[in-house]
Each structure stands twice: as C-alpha cells, then as structure tokens.
C-alpha cells in the first residue's frame, strides 16, 4: 500500500536501533530519536502518521518475539 511506503522504509532503517534495559539487555522499545532523525533525513511529509505506524509495527514484532521466547 502506498500509505505504508514511508513507514516501511523508515522502519527498515531503524528497527535495530533499540532501547534496552536490565542485566539481560532486554529490548523495551525502538529509539524514537532515531526514527525522527531518519524521517527528517528522508523528507517524510506526514511524520506523525508515519511515526505511529512505525511504533505500532515495532511493538507488534516485539510482542511476537517475546511470545516465541516464552
């Protein structure tokens, strides 16, 4: 879908830029500043919508990964 193009591109660039916590360095979130910087760099027009799609996608996959790990 055309409306997902920017979000998919920025997500692919940022998905490994994460925030970790605890002794096990558990991934808790994506680095929002990195997402913002990449949206600026690539000239994303509707940054709010793109940001929301990226965060939603990231948390979807994070949840799936946690389910697999148990």
mmCIF file as Biopython writes it, N, C-alpha, C and O atoms, coordinates in Angstrom:
data_model
#
loop_
_atom_site.group_PDB
_atom_site.id
_atom_site.type_symbol
_atom_site.label_atom_id
_atom_site.label_alt_id
_atom_site.label_comp_id
_atom_site.label_asym_id
_atom_site.label_entity_id
_atom_site.label_seq_id
_atom_site.pdbx_PDB_ins_code
_atom_site.Cartn_x
_atom_site.Cartn_y
_atom_site.Cartn_z
_atom_site.occupancy
_atom_site.B_iso_or_equiv
_atom_site.auth_seq_id
_atom_site.auth_asym_id
_atom_site.pdbx_PDB_model_num
ATOM 1   N N  . UNK A ? 1  ? 0.837  -1.192  0.000  1.0 0.0 1  A 1 
ATOM 2   C CA . UNK A ? 1  ? 0.000  0.000   0.000  1.0 0.0 1  A 1 
ATOM 3   C C  . UNK A ? 1  ? 0.878  1.250   0.000  1.0 0.0 1  A 1 
ATOM 4   O O  . UNK A ? 1  ? 1.891  1.322   0.695  1.0 0.0 1  A 1 
ATOM 5   N N  . UNK A ? 2  ? 0.478  2.186   -0.764 1.0 0.0 2  A 1 
ATOM 6   C CA . UNK A ? 2  ? 1.235  3.426   -0.905 1.0 0.0 2  A 1 
ATOM 7   C C  . UNK A ? 2  ? 1.401  4.158   0.424  1.0 0.0 2  A 1 
ATOM 8   O O  . UNK A ? 2  ? 2.471  4.702   0.698  1.0 0.0 2  A 1 
ATOM 9   N N  . UNK A ? 3  ? 0.361  4.178   1.248  1.0 0.0 3  A 1 
ATOM 10  C CA . UNK A ? 3  ? 0.418  4.916   2.517  1.0 0.0 3  A 1 
ATOM 11  C C  . UNK A ? 3  ? 1.386  4.297   3.522  1.0 0.0 3  A 1 
ATOM 12  O O  . UNK A ? 3  ? 1.742  4.940   4.511  1.0 0.0 3  A 1 
ATOM 13  N N  . UNK A ? 4  ? 1.816  3.061   3.284  1.0 0.0 4  A 1 
ATOM 14  C CA . UNK A ? 4  ? 2.766  2.394   4.178  1.0 0.0 4  A 1 
ATOM 15  C C  . UNK A ? 4  ? 4.212  2.504   3.705  1.0 0.0 4  A 1 
ATOM 16  O O  . UNK A ? 4  ? 5.127  2.080   4.412  1.0 0.0 4  A 1 
ATOM 17  N N  . UNK A ? 5  ? 4.423  3.056   2.544  1.0 0.0 5  A 1 
ATOM 18  C CA . UNK A ? 5  ? 5.768  3.078   1.958  1.0 0.0 5  A 1 
ATOM 19  C C  . UNK A ? 5  ? 6.789  3.793   2.834  1.0 0.0 5  A 1 
ATOM 20  O O  . UNK A ? 5  ? 7.852  3.237   3.115  1.0 0.0 5  A 1 
ATOM 21  N N  . UNK A ? 6  ? 6.491  5.010   3.271  1.0 0.0 6  A 1 
ATOM 22  C CA . UNK A ? 6  ? 7.428  5.749   4.121  1.0 0.0 6  A 1 
ATOM 23  C C  . UNK A ? 6  ? 7.669  5.015   5.438  1.0 0.0 6  A 1 
ATOM 24  O O  . UNK A ? 6  ? 8.810  4.874   5.878  1.0 0.0 6  A 1 
ATOM 25  N N  . UNK A ? 7  ? 6.591  4.550   6.059  1.0 0.0 7  A 1 
ATOM 26  C CA . UNK A ? 7  ? 6.723  3.858   7.342  1.0 0.0 7  A 1 
ATOM 27  C C  . UNK A ? 7  ? 7.568  2.596   7.195  1.0 0.0 7  A 1 
ATOM 28  O O  . UNK A ? 7  ? 8.418  2.319   8.041  1.0 0.0 7  A 1 
ATOM 29  N N  . UNK A ? 8  ? 7.346  1.838   6.142  1.0 0.0 8  A 1 
ATOM 30  C CA . UNK A ? 8  ? 8.112  0.607   5.932  1.0 0.0 8  A 1 
ATOM 31  C C  . UNK A ? 8  ? 9.592  0.919   5.710  1.0 0.0 8  A 1 
ATOM 32  O O  . UNK A ? 8  ? 10.464 0.236   6.247  1.0 0.0 8  A 1 
ATOM 33  N N  . UNK A ? 9  ? 9.862  1.929   4.935  1.0 0.0 9  A 1 
ATOM 34  C CA . UNK A ? 9  ? 11.249 2.301   4.662  1.0 0.0 9  A 1 
ATOM 35  C C  . UNK A ? 9  ? 11.956 2.747   5.941  1.0 0.0 9  A 1 
ATOM 36  O O  . UNK A ? 9  ? 13.046 2.260   6.245  1.0 0.0 9  A 1 
ATOM 37  N N  . UNK A ? 10 ? 11.357 3.655   6.682  1.0 0.0 10 A 1 
ATOM 38  C CA . UNK A ? 10 ? 11.970 4.158   7.913  1.0 0.0 10 A 1 
ATOM 39  C C  . UNK A ? 10 ? 12.080 3.043   8.946  1.0 0.0 10 A 1 
ATOM 40  O O  . UNK A ? 10 ? 13.079 2.959   9.660  1.0 0.0 10 A 1 
ATOM 41  N N  . UNK A ? 11 ? 11.073 2.195   9.033  1.0 0.0 11 A 1 
ATOM 42  C CA . UNK A ? 11 ? 11.130 1.063   9.960  1.0 0.0 11 A 1 
ATOM 43  C C  . UNK A ? 11 ? 12.337 0.172   9.649  1.0 0.0 11 A 1 
ATOM 44  O O  . UNK A ? 11 ? 13.071 -0.216  10.558 1.0 0.0 11 A 1 
ATOM 45  N N  . UNK A ? 12 ? 12.540 -0.145  8.392  1.0 0.0 12 A 1 
ATOM 46  C CA . UNK A ? 12 ? 13.665 -0.994  7.998  1.0 0.0 12 A 1 
ATOM 47  C C  . UNK A ? 12 ? 15.008 -0.366  8.380  1.0 0.0 12 A 1 
ATOM 48  O O  . UNK A ? 12 ? 15.944 -1.071  8.755  1.0 0.0 12 A 1 
ATOM 49  N N  . UNK A ? 13 ? 15.095 0.933   8.284  1.0 0.0 13 A 1 
ATOM 50  C CA . UNK A ? 13 ? 16.331 1.631   8.633  1.0 0.0 13 A 1 
ATOM 51  C C  . UNK A ? 13 ? 16.575 1.679   10.135 1.0 0.0 13 A 1 
ATOM 52  O O  . UNK A ? 13 ? 17.725 1.698   10.574 1.0 0.0 13 A 1 
ATOM 53  N N  . UNK A ? 14 ? 15.507 1.699   10.929 1.0 0.0 14 A 1 
ATOM 54  C CA . UNK A ? 14 ? 15.616 1.949   12.371 1.0 0.0 14 A 1 
ATOM 55  C C  . UNK A ? 14 ? 15.370 0.747   13.263 1.0 0.0 14 A 1 
ATOM 56  O O  . UNK A ? 14 ? 15.610 0.831   14.468 1.0 0.0 14 A 1 
ATOM 57  N N  . UNK A ? 15 ? 14.913 -0.339  12.736 1.0 0.0 15 A 1 
ATOM 58  C CA . UNK A ? 15 ? 14.419 -1.436  13.571 1.0 0.0 15 A 1 
ATOM 59  C C  . UNK A ? 15 ? 15.453 -2.028  14.513 1.0 0.0 15 A 1 
ATOM 60  O O  . UNK A ? 15 ? 15.076 -2.651  15.505 1.0 0.0 15 A 1 
ATOM 61  N N  . UNK A ? 16 ? 16.724 -1.860  14.247 1.0 0.0 16 A 1 
ATOM 62  C CA . UNK A ? 16 ? 17.766 -2.373  15.142 1.0 0.0 16 A 1 
ATOM 63  C C  . UNK A ? 16 ? 18.308 -1.295  16.086 1.0 0.0 16 A 1 
ATOM 64  O O  . UNK A ? 16 ? 19.202 -1.562  16.889 1.0 0.0 16 A 1 
ATOM 65  N N  . UNK A ? 17 ? 17.775 -0.102  15.989 1.0 0.0 17 A 1 
ATOM 66  C CA . UNK A ? 17 ? 18.159 0.979   16.892 1.0 0.0 17 A 1 
ATOM 67  C C  . UNK A ? 17 ? 17.166 0.968   18.051 1.0 0.0 17 A 1 
ATOM 68  O O  . UNK A ? 17 ? 16.114 1.605   17.993 1.0 0.0 17 A 1 
ATOM 69  N N  . UNK A ? 18 ? 17.520 0.236   19.099 1.0 0.0 18 A 1 
ATOM 70  C CA . UNK A ? 18 ? 16.571 -0.028  20.171 1.0 0.0 18 A 1 
ATOM 71  C C  . UNK A ? 18 ? 17.083 0.456   21.519 1.0 0.0 18 A 1 
ATOM 72  O O  . UNK A ? 18 ? 18.264 0.759   21.691 1.0 0.0 18 A 1 
ATOM 73  N N  . UNK A ? 19 ? 16.163 0.516   22.459 1.0 0.0 19 A 1 
ATOM 74  C CA . UNK A ? 19 ? 16.464 0.827   23.854 1.0 0.0 19 A 1 
ATOM 75  C C  . UNK A ? 19 ? 16.361 -0.479  24.615 1.0 0.0 19 A 1 
ATOM 76  O O  . UNK A ? 19 ? 15.387 -1.218  24.472 1.0 0.0 19 A 1 
ATOM 77  N N  . UNK A ? 20 ? 17.375 -0.760  25.426 1.0 0.0 20 A 1 
ATOM 78  C CA . UNK A ? 20 ? 17.376 -1.983  26.212 1.0 0.0 20 A 1 
ATOM 79  C C  . UNK A ? 20 ? 17.413 -1.641  27.693 1.0 0.0 20 A 1 
ATOM 80  O O  . UNK A ? 20 ? 17.730 -0.516  28.079 1.0 0.0 20 A 1 
ATOM 81  N N  . UNK A ? 21 ? 17.080 -2.640  28.523 1.0 0.0 21 A 1 
ATOM 82  C CA . UNK A ? 21 ? 17.086 -2.439  29.967 1.0 0.0 21 A 1 
ATOM 83  C C  . UNK A ? 21 ? 17.414 -3.746  30.673 1.0 0.0 21 A 1 
ATOM 84  O O  . UNK A ? 21 ? 17.248 -4.832  30.118 1.0 0.0 21 A 1 
ATOM 85  N N  . UNK A ? 22 ? 17.879 -3.618  31.894 1.0 0.0 22 A 1 
ATOM 86  C CA . UNK A ? 22 ? 18.128 -4.779  32.729 1.0 0.0 22 A 1 
ATOM 87  C C  . UNK A ? 22 ? 19.443 -5.466  32.426 1.0 0.0 22 A 1 
ATOM 88  O O  . UNK A ? 22 ? 20.141 -5.137  31.467 1.0 0.0 22 A 1 
ATOM 89  N N  . UNK A ? 23 ? 19.757 -6.429  33.272 1.0 0.0 23 A 1 
ATOM 90  C CA . UNK A ? 23 ? 21.003 -7.179  33.123 1.0 0.0 23 A 1 
ATOM 91  C C  . UNK A ? 23 ? 21.052 -7.969  31.818 1.0 0.0 23 A 1 
ATOM 92  O O  . UNK A ? 23 ? 22.122 -8.173  31.245 1.0 0.0 23 A 1 
ATOM 93  N N  . UNK A ? 24 ? 19.900 -8.403  31.362 1.0 0.0 24 A 1 
ATOM 94  C CA . UNK A ? 24 ? 19.834 -9.186  30.125 1.0 0.0 24 A 1 
ATOM 95  C C  . UNK A ? 24 ? 19.741 -8.308  28.876 1.0 0.0 24 A 1 
ATOM 96  O O  . UNK A ? 24 ? 19.626 -8.818  27.761 1.0 0.0 24 A 1 
ATOM 97  N N  . UNK A ? 25 ? 19.792 -6.985  29.065 1.0 0.0 25 A 1 
ATOM 98  C CA . UNK A ? 25 ? 19.649 -6.051  27.940 1.0 0.0 25 A 1 
ATOM 99  C C  . UNK A ? 25 ? 18.409 -6.344  27.115 1.0 0.0 25 A 1 
ATOM 100 O O  . UNK A ? 25 ? 18.470 -6.406  25.887 1.0 0.0 25 A 1 
ATOM 101 N N  . UNK A ? 26 ? 17.302 -6.522  27.783 1.0 0.0 26 A 1 
ATOM 102 C CA . UNK A ? 26 ? 16.036 -6.807  27.105 1.0 0.0 26 A 1 
ATOM 103 C C  . UNK A ? 26 ? 15.589 -5.592  26.295 1.0 0.0 26 A 1 
ATOM 104 O O  . UNK A ? 26 ? 15.608 -4.463  26.784 1.0 0.0 26 A 1 
ATOM 105 N N  . UNK A ? 27 ? 15.190 -5.841  25.062 1.0 0.0 27 A 1 
ATOM 106 C CA . UNK A ? 27 ? 14.679 -4.768  24.205 1.0 0.0 27 A 1 
ATOM 107 C C  . UNK A ? 27 ? 13.331 -4.314  24.760 1.0 0.0 27 A 1 
ATOM 108 O O  . UNK A ? 27 ? 12.426 -5.122  24.967 1.0 0.0 27 A 1 
ATOM 109 N N  . UNK A ? 28 ? 13.213 -3.002  24.998 1.0 0.0 28 A 1 
ATOM 110 C CA . UNK A ? 28 ? 11.953 -2.480  25.527 1.0 0.0 28 A 1 
ATOM 111 C C  . UNK A ? 28 ? 11.257 -1.525  24.566 1.0 0.0 28 A 1 
ATOM 112 O O  . UNK A ? 28 ? 10.045 -1.328  24.656 1.0 0.0 28 A 1 
ATOM 113 N N  . UNK A ? 29 ? 12.017 -0.929  23.643 1.0 0.0 29 A 1 
ATOM 114 C CA . UNK A ? 29 ? 11.392 -0.012  22.688 1.0 0.0 29 A 1 
ATOM 115 C C  . UNK A ? 29 ? 12.371 0.327   21.576 1.0 0.0 29 A 1 
ATOM 116 O O  . UNK A ? 29 ? 13.566 0.045   21.664 1.0 0.0 29 A 1 
ATOM 117 N N  . UNK A ? 30 ? 11.837 0.935   20.538 1.0 0.0 30 A 1 
ATOM 118 C CA . UNK A ? 30 ? 12.663 1.457   19.458 1.0 0.0 30 A 1 
ATOM 119 C C  . UNK A ? 30 ? 13.125 2.855   19.883 1.0 0.0 30 A 1 
ATOM 120 O O  . UNK A ? 30 ? 12.458 3.518   20.678 1.0 0.0 30 A 1 
ATOM 121 N N  . UNK A ? 31 ? 14.243 3.290   19.361 1.0 0.0 31 A 1 
ATOM 122 C CA . UNK A ? 31 ? 14.768 4.604   19.697 1.0 0.0 31 A 1 
ATOM 123 C C  . UNK A ? 31 ? 13.996 5.670   18.903 1.0 0.0 31 A 1 
ATOM 124 O O  . UNK A ? 31 ? 14.178 5.810   17.694 1.0 0.0 31 A 1 
ATOM 125 N N  . UNK A ? 32 ? 13.151 6.402   19.591 1.0 0.0 32 A 1 
ATOM 126 C CA . UNK A ? 32 ? 12.288 7.388   18.932 1.0 0.0 32 A 1 
ATOM 127 C C  . UNK A ? 32 ? 13.094 8.487   18.247 1.0 0.0 32 A 1 
ATOM 128 O O  . UNK A ? 32 ? 12.702 8.971   17.186 1.0 0.0 32 A 1 
ATOM 129 N N  . UNK A ? 33 ? 14.210 8.881   18.839 1.0 0.0 33 A 1 
ATOM 130 C CA . UNK A ? 33 ? 15.020 9.940   18.244 1.0 0.0 33 A 1 
ATOM 131 C C  . UNK A ? 33 ? 15.593 9.498   16.903 1.0 0.0 33 A 1 
ATOM 132 O O  . UNK A ? 33 ? 15.668 10.289  15.963 1.0 0.0 33 A 1 
ATOM 133 N N  . UNK A ? 34 ? 15.994 8.242   16.820 1.0 0.0 34 A 1 
ATOM 134 C CA . UNK A ? 34 ? 16.496 7.715   15.550 1.0 0.0 34 A 1 
ATOM 135 C C  . UNK A ? 34 ? 15.405 7.745   14.489 1.0 0.0 34 A 1 
ATOM 136 O O  . UNK A ? 34 ? 15.648 8.133   13.346 1.0 0.0 34 A 1 
ATOM 137 N N  . UNK A ? 35 ? 14.201 7.332   14.876 1.0 0.0 35 A 1 
ATOM 138 C CA . UNK A ? 35 ? 13.073 7.355   13.940 1.0 0.0 35 A 1 
ATOM 139 C C  . UNK A ? 35 ? 12.850 8.776   13.445 1.0 0.0 35 A 1 
ATOM 140 O O  . UNK A ? 35 ? 12.696 8.999   12.244 1.0 0.0 35 A 1 
ATOM 141 N N  . UNK A ? 36 ? 12.833 9.729   14.352 1.0 0.0 36 A 1 
ATOM 142 C CA . UNK A ? 36 ? 12.598 11.129  13.986 1.0 0.0 36 A 1 
ATOM 143 C C  . UNK A ? 36 ? 13.695 11.654  13.050 1.0 0.0 36 A 1 
ATOM 144 O O  . UNK A ? 36 ? 13.415 12.331  12.061 1.0 0.0 36 A 1 
ATOM 145 N N  . UNK A ? 37 ? 14.920 11.333  13.380 1.0 0.0 37 A 1 
ATOM 146 C CA . UNK A ? 37 ? 16.043 11.778  12.551 1.0 0.0 37 A 1 
ATOM 147 C C  . UNK A ? 37 ? 15.941 11.221  11.137 1.0 0.0 37 A 1 
ATOM 148 O O  . UNK A ? 37 ? 16.169 11.944  10.168 1.0 0.0 37 A 1 
ATOM 149 N N  . UNK A ? 38 ? 15.604 9.952   11.014 1.0 0.0 38 A 1 
ATOM 150 C CA . UNK A ? 38 ? 15.502 9.337   9.691  1.0 0.0 38 A 1 
ATOM 151 C C  . UNK A ? 38 ? 14.309 9.903   8.910  1.0 0.0 38 A 1 
ATOM 152 O O  . UNK A ? 38 ? 14.399 10.083  7.695  1.0 0.0 38 A 1 
ATOM 153 N N  . UNK A ? 39 ? 13.205 10.181  9.589  1.0 0.0 39 A 1 
ATOM 154 C CA . UNK A ? 39 ? 12.068 10.789  8.895  1.0 0.0 39 A 1 
ATOM 155 C C  . UNK A ? 39 ? 12.460 12.155  8.352  1.0 0.0 39 A 1 
ATOM 156 O O  . UNK A ? 39 ? 12.084 12.509  7.234  1.0 0.0 39 A 1 
ATOM 157 N N  . UNK A ? 40 ? 13.216 12.930  9.137  1.0 0.0 40 A 1 
ATOM 158 C CA . UNK A ? 40 ? 13.698 14.235  8.670  1.0 0.0 40 A 1 
ATOM 159 C C  . UNK A ? 40 ? 14.642 14.064  7.482  1.0 0.0 40 A 1 
ATOM 160 O O  . UNK A ? 40 ? 14.518 14.757  6.473  1.0 0.0 40 A 1 
ATOM 161 N N  . UNK A ? 41 ? 15.578 13.139  7.615  1.0 0.0 41 A 1 
ATOM 162 C CA . UNK A ? 41 ? 16.579 12.921  6.579  1.0 0.0 41 A 1 
ATOM 163 C C  . UNK A ? 41 ? 15.952 12.513  5.251  1.0 0.0 41 A 1 
ATOM 164 O O  . UNK A ? 41 ? 16.409 12.937  4.189  1.0 0.0 41 A 1 
ATOM 165 N N  . UNK A ? 42 ? 14.908 11.691  5.308  1.0 0.0 42 A 1 
ATOM 166 C CA . UNK A ? 42 ? 14.259 11.212  4.087  1.0 0.0 42 A 1 
ATOM 167 C C  . UNK A ? 42 ? 13.050 12.054  3.682  1.0 0.0 42 A 1 
ATOM 168 O O  . UNK A ? 42 ? 12.342 11.700  2.738  1.0 0.0 42 A 1 
ATOM 169 N N  . UNK A ? 43 ? 12.808 13.148  4.371  1.0 0.0 43 A 1 
ATOM 170 C CA . UNK A ? 43 ? 11.773 14.091  3.966  1.0 0.0 43 A 1 
ATOM 171 C C  . UNK A ? 43 ? 10.349 13.568  4.076  1.0 0.0 43 A 1 
ATOM 172 O O  . UNK A ? 43 ? 9.509  13.882  3.234  1.0 0.0 43 A 1 
ATOM 173 N N  . UNK A ? 44 ? 10.070 12.777  5.100  1.0 0.0 44 A 1 
ATOM 174 C CA . UNK A ? 44 ? 8.718  12.262  5.285  1.0 0.0 44 A 1 
ATOM 175 C C  . UNK A ? 44 ? 7.786  13.434  5.598  1.0 0.0 44 A 1 
ATOM 176 O O  . UNK A ? 44 ? 8.043  14.208  6.521  1.0 0.0 44 A 1 
ATOM 177 N N  . UNK A ? 45 ? 6.716  13.559  4.834  1.0 0.0 45 A 1 
ATOM 178 C CA . UNK A ? 45 ? 5.801  14.695  4.996  1.0 0.0 45 A 1 
ATOM 179 C C  . UNK A ? 45 ? 4.887  14.545  6.205  1.0 0.0 45 A 1 
ATOM 180 O O  . UNK A ? 45 ? 4.829  15.447  7.041  1.0 0.0 45 A 1 
ATOM 181 N N  . UNK A ? 46 ? 4.180  13.444  6.316  1.0 0.0 46 A 1 
ATOM 182 C CA . UNK A ? 46 ? 3.263  13.236  7.436  1.0 0.0 46 A 1 
ATOM 183 C C  . UNK A ? 46 ? 3.973  12.416  8.512  1.0 0.0 46 A 1 
ATOM 184 O O  . UNK A ? 46 ? 3.750  11.213  8.647  1.0 0.0 46 A 1 
ATOM 185 N N  . UNK A ? 47 ? 4.826  13.090  9.266  1.0 0.0 47 A 1 
ATOM 186 C CA . UNK A ? 47 ? 5.658  12.397  10.232 1.0 0.0 47 A 1 
ATOM 187 C C  . UNK A ? 47 ? 4.866  11.797  11.386 1.0 0.0 47 A 1 
ATOM 188 O O  . UNK A ? 47 ? 5.237  10.742  11.901 1.0 0.0 47 A 1 
ATOM 189 N N  . UNK A ? 48 ? 3.807  12.435  11.792 1.0 0.0 48 A 1 
ATOM 190 C CA . UNK A ? 48 ? 3.009  11.885  12.895 1.0 0.0 48 A 1 
ATOM 191 C C  . UNK A ? 48 ? 2.408  10.536  12.507 1.0 0.0 48 A 1 
ATOM 192 O O  . UNK A ? 48 ? 2.506  9.573   13.267 1.0 0.0 48 A 1 
ATOM 193 N N  . UNK A ? 49 ? 1.796  10.463  11.346 1.0 0.0 49 A 1 
ATOM 194 C CA . UNK A ? 49 ? 1.198  9.210   10.877 1.0 0.0 49 A 1 
ATOM 195 C C  . UNK A ? 49 ? 2.271  8.141   10.679 1.0 0.0 49 A 1 
ATOM 196 O O  . UNK A ? 49 ? 2.085  6.989   11.071 1.0 0.0 49 A 1 
ATOM 197 N N  . UNK A ? 50 ? 3.371  8.518   10.083 1.0 0.0 50 A 1 
ATOM 198 C CA . UNK A ? 50 ? 4.474  7.587   9.847  1.0 0.0 50 A 1 
ATOM 199 C C  . UNK A ? 50 ? 5.017  7.068   11.182 1.0 0.0 50 A 1 
ATOM 200 O O  . UNK A ? 50 ? 5.241  5.867   11.337 1.0 0.0 50 A 1 
ATOM 201 N N  . UNK A ? 51 ? 5.223  7.952   12.124 1.0 0.0 51 A 1 
ATOM 202 C CA . UNK A ? 51 ? 5.730  7.573   13.442 1.0 0.0 51 A 1 
ATOM 203 C C  . UNK A ? 51 ? 4.798  6.571   14.119 1.0 0.0 51 A 1 
ATOM 204 O O  . UNK A ? 51 ? 5.254  5.565   14.663 1.0 0.0 51 A 1 
ATOM 205 N N  . UNK A ? 52 ? 3.509  6.842   14.086 1.0 0.0 52 A 1 
ATOM 206 C CA . UNK A ? 52 ? 2.535  5.941   14.712 1.0 0.0 52 A 1 
ATOM 207 C C  . UNK A ? 52 ? 2.560  4.566   14.054 1.0 0.0 52 A 1 
ATOM 208 O O  . UNK A ? 52 ? 2.450  3.554   14.747 1.0 0.0 52 A 1 
ATOM 209 N N  . UNK A ? 53 ? 2.700  4.507   12.740 1.0 0.0 53 A 1 
ATOM 210 C CA . UNK A ? 53 ? 2.771  3.224   12.043 1.0 0.0 53 A 1 
ATOM 211 C C  . UNK A ? 53 ? 4.037  2.455   12.419 1.0 0.0 53 A 1 
ATOM 212 O O  . UNK A ? 53 ? 3.997  1.242   12.623 1.0 0.0 53 A 1 
ATOM 213 N N  . UNK A ? 54 ? 5.147  3.163   12.507 1.0 0.0 54 A 1 
ATOM 214 C CA . UNK A ? 54 ? 6.409  2.526   12.866 1.0 0.0 54 A 1 
ATOM 215 C C  . UNK A ? 54 ? 6.351  1.960   14.279 1.0 0.0 54 A 1 
ATOM 216 O O  . UNK A ? 54 ? 6.755  0.820   14.508 1.0 0.0 54 A 1 
ATOM 217 N N  . UNK A ? 55 ? 5.855  2.743   15.218 1.0 0.0 55 A 1 
ATOM 218 C CA . UNK A ? 55 ? 5.770  2.302   16.613 1.0 0.0 55 A 1 
ATOM 219 C C  . UNK A ? 55 ? 4.835  1.103   16.723 1.0 0.0 55 A 1 
ATOM 220 O O  . UNK A ? 55 ? 5.141  0.139   17.424 1.0 0.0 55 A 1 
ATOM 221 N N  . UNK A ? 56 ? 3.719  1.158   16.049 1.0 0.0 56 A 1 
ATOM 222 C CA . UNK A ? 56 ? 2.770  0.043   16.067 1.0 0.0 56 A 1 
ATOM 223 C C  . UNK A ? 56 ? 3.406  -1.224  15.516 1.0 0.0 56 A 1 
ATOM 224 O O  . UNK A ? 56 ? 3.264  -2.300  16.097 1.0 0.0 56 A 1 
ATOM 225 N N  . UNK A ? 57 ? 4.097  -1.097  14.411 1.0 0.0 57 A 1 
ATOM 226 C CA . UNK A ? 57 ? 4.763  -2.232  13.780 1.0 0.0 57 A 1 
ATOM 227 C C  . UNK A ? 57 ? 5.854  -2.792  14.702 1.0 0.0 57 A 1 
ATOM 228 O O  . UNK A ? 57 ? 5.948  -4.004  14.896 1.0 0.0 57 A 1 
ATOM 229 N N  . UNK A ? 58 ? 6.662  -1.914  15.257 1.0 0.0 58 A 1 
ATOM 230 C CA . UNK A ? 58 ? 7.743  -2.359  16.130 1.0 0.0 58 A 1 
ATOM 231 C C  . UNK A ? 58 ? 7.194  -3.143  17.320 1.0 0.0 58 A 1 
ATOM 232 O O  . UNK A ? 58 ? 7.702  -4.216  17.645 1.0 0.0 58 A 1 
ATOM 233 N N  . UNK A ? 59 ? 6.169  -2.615  17.965 1.0 0.0 59 A 1 
ATOM 234 C CA . UNK A ? 59 ? 5.612  -3.288  19.138 1.0 0.0 59 A 1 
ATOM 235 C C  . UNK A ? 59 ? 4.899  -4.591  18.763 1.0 0.0 59 A 1 
ATOM 236 O O  . UNK A ? 59 ? 4.865  -5.526  19.563 1.0 0.0 59 A 1 
ATOM 237 N N  . UNK A ? 60 ? 4.345  -4.657  17.583 1.0 0.0 60 A 1 
ATOM 238 C CA . UNK A ? 60 ? 3.748  -5.909  17.111 1.0 0.0 60 A 1 
ATOM 239 C C  . UNK A ? 60 ? 4.819  -7.003  17.039 1.0 0.0 60 A 1 
ATOM 240 O O  . UNK A ? 60 ? 4.633  -8.102  17.561 1.0 0.0 60 A 1 
ATOM 241 N N  . UNK A ? 61 ? 5.938  -6.688  16.388 1.0 0.0 61 A 1 
ATOM 242 C CA . UNK A ? 61 ? 7.002  -7.676  16.235 1.0 0.0 61 A 1 
ATOM 243 C C  . UNK A ? 61 ? 7.709  -7.967  17.563 1.0 0.0 61 A 1 
ATOM 244 O O  . UNK A ? 61 ? 8.138  -9.098  17.795 1.0 0.0 61 A 1 
ATOM 245 N N  . UNK A ? 62 ? 7.832  -6.981  18.418 1.0 0.0 62 A 1 
ATOM 246 C CA . UNK A ? 62 ? 8.421  -7.201  19.736 1.0 0.0 62 A 1 
ATOM 247 C C  . UNK A ? 62 ? 7.562  -8.165  20.548 1.0 0.0 62 A 1 
ATOM 248 O O  . UNK A ? 62 ? 8.086  -9.057  21.215 1.0 0.0 62 A 1 
ATOM 249 N N  . UNK A ? 63 ? 6.258  -7.989  20.495 1.0 0.0 63 A 1 
ATOM 250 C CA . UNK A ? 63 ? 5.339  -8.887  21.193 1.0 0.0 63 A 1 
ATOM 251 C C  . UNK A ? 63 ? 5.471  -10.314 20.646 1.0 0.0 63 A 1 
ATOM 252 O O  . UNK A ? 63 ? 5.530  -11.273 21.417 1.0 0.0 63 A 1 
ATOM 253 N N  . UNK A ? 64 ? 5.515  -10.450 19.336 1.0 0.0 64 A 1 
ATOM 254 C CA . UNK A ? 64 ? 5.667  -11.774 18.728 1.0 0.0 64 A 1 
ATOM 255 C C  . UNK A ? 64 ? 6.976  -12.432 19.153 1.0 0.0 64 A 1 
ATOM 256 O O  . UNK A ? 64 ? 7.004  -13.625 19.456 1.0 0.0 64 A 1 
ATOM 257 N N  . UNK A ? 65 ? 8.050  -11.664 19.175 1.0 0.0 65 A 1 
ATOM 258 C CA . UNK A ? 65 ? 9.339  -12.193 19.585 1.0 0.0 65 A 1 
ATOM 259 C C  . UNK A ? 65 ? 9.316  -12.659 21.039 1.0 0.0 65 A 1 
ATOM 260 O O  . UNK A ? 65 ? 9.882  -13.702 21.366 1.0 0.0 65 A 1 
ATOM 261 N N  . UNK A ? 66 ? 8.675  -11.901 21.897 1.0 0.0 66 A 1 
ATOM 262 C CA . UNK A ? 66 ? 8.559  -12.285 23.311 1.0 0.0 66 A 1 
ATOM 263 C C  . UNK A ? 66 ? 7.726  -13.559 23.461 1.0 0.0 66 A 1 
ATOM 264 O O  . UNK A ? 66 ? 8.032  -14.400 24.306 1.0 0.0 66 A 1 
ATOM 265 N N  . UNK A ? 67 ? 6.688  -13.707 22.659 1.0 0.0 67 A 1 
ATOM 266 C CA . UNK A ? 67 ? 5.851  -14.913 22.719 1.0 0.0 67 A 1 
ATOM 267 C C  . UNK A ? 67 ? 6.656  -16.149 22.321 1.0 0.0 67 A 1 
ATOM 268 O O  . UNK A ? 67 ? 6.500  -17.216 22.915 1.0 0.0 67 A 1 
ATOM 269 N N  . UNK A ? 68 ? 7.511  -15.999 21.319 1.0 0.0 68 A 1 
ATOM 270 C CA . UNK A ? 68 ? 8.329  -17.124 20.858 1.0 0.0 68 A 1 
ATOM 271 C C  . UNK A ? 68 ? 9.351  -17.521 21.930 1.0 0.0 68 A 1 
ATOM 272 O O  . UNK A ? 68 ? 9.605  -18.704 22.157 1.0 0.0 68 A 1 
ATOM 273 N N  . UNK A ? 69 ? 9.923  -16.518 22.573 1.0 0.0 69 A 1 
ATOM 274 C CA . UNK A ? 69 ? 10.934 -16.788 23.611 1.0 0.0 69 A 1 
ATOM 275 C C  . UNK A ? 69 ? 10.330 -17.351 24.896 1.0 0.0 69 A 1 
ATOM 276 O O  . UNK A ? 69 ? 11.008 -17.998 25.693 1.0 0.0 69 A 1 
ATOM 277 N N  . UNK A ? 70 ? 9.046  -17.087 25.071 1.0 0.0 70 A 1 
ATOM 278 C CA . UNK A ? 70 ? 8.354  -17.634 26.239 1.0 0.0 70 A 1 
ATOM 279 C C  . UNK A ? 70 ? 8.473  -16.790 27.406 1.0 0.0 70 A 1 
ATOM 280 O O  . UNK A ? 70 ? 7.940  -17.122 28.465 1.0 0.0 70 A 1 
#
